[in-house]
Amino acid sequence: MGNNAWDREHPPVRTASDVSYYFVVDSWQDPPVIRLVKRSMEKAEDLLVVPMPEHVLASYRAVHGNWRGISEPTEEVKNWLKQELGHSK
């Protein structure tokens, strides 16, 4: 997710020319939204914000309950995003 630690699969943004794109779930509001974020050294920008579909929300809540914050998408959210983006198997 996002600006990871150095030992992760995706290295962090560390120079002015680096850019990272990633999805997060923002559950500060109810229902949660899914955000596509573009991060550079200077800022993070939301490129897309979509409501979490009702059929995905139940499985998200099974994992996170009513927790509020920013989290990595659950597997079901990732699968839904892949299907919506035309990358499902």
Secondary structure as UniProt FT lines:
FT   TURN            6..7
FT   TURN            16..17
FT   STRAND          20..26
FT   STRAND          33..39
FT   STRAND          44..51
FT   HELIX           54..64
FT   TURN            65..66
FT   STRAND          70..71
FT   HELIX           75..84
FT   TURN            85..86
//
